[in-house]
Amino acid sequence: MVQGGYMEVGTEEFPYTSKLTITMHSDKLSPYLPTYGNKVIGVRFGVLEMHGVVRPITWTEMKSTVAKGATSIELTEVTDWKVGERIVIATTSFSNDESETRIIKTITGGKVITFEDPLLYKHISESPLFGEAVMPMTC
């Protein structure tokens, strides 16, 4: 938590293009700052500016449901994601604990992402109908 001050990482004109790692130490049961939470970069009466490389697609949908144990997913669109980057496969259950982080091992055809560690949970990709309304489920 910073009271006042100024932190700048890159600018709009000259975005930061290297790797930046910010490590936060906490978990969901740690004490928290009122209004802010327990794992946060808090700036009060100050300025925090971060400008990096523009990523046109920051999230997308899976083409089909993947089973527990899968080591790849197929996306609905081509992304600019790179081998070695970290992605999150969002939970599709009622448990927030089922979101999974994986490191991209390979990318085939721009849409098939493989990773080393198998998924621990099933991730659903379908759009159920409610009458005539389609409820998209994104991951």
Secondary structure, 3 states (H helix, E strand, C coil): CEECCEEEECCCCCCECCCCCCCCCCCCCCCCECCCECCCCCEECCEEEECECCCCCCCCCECCCECCCCCEEEECCCCCCCCCCEEEECCCCCCHHHCEEEEEEEEECCCEEEECCCCCCCECCCCCEECCEECCCCC
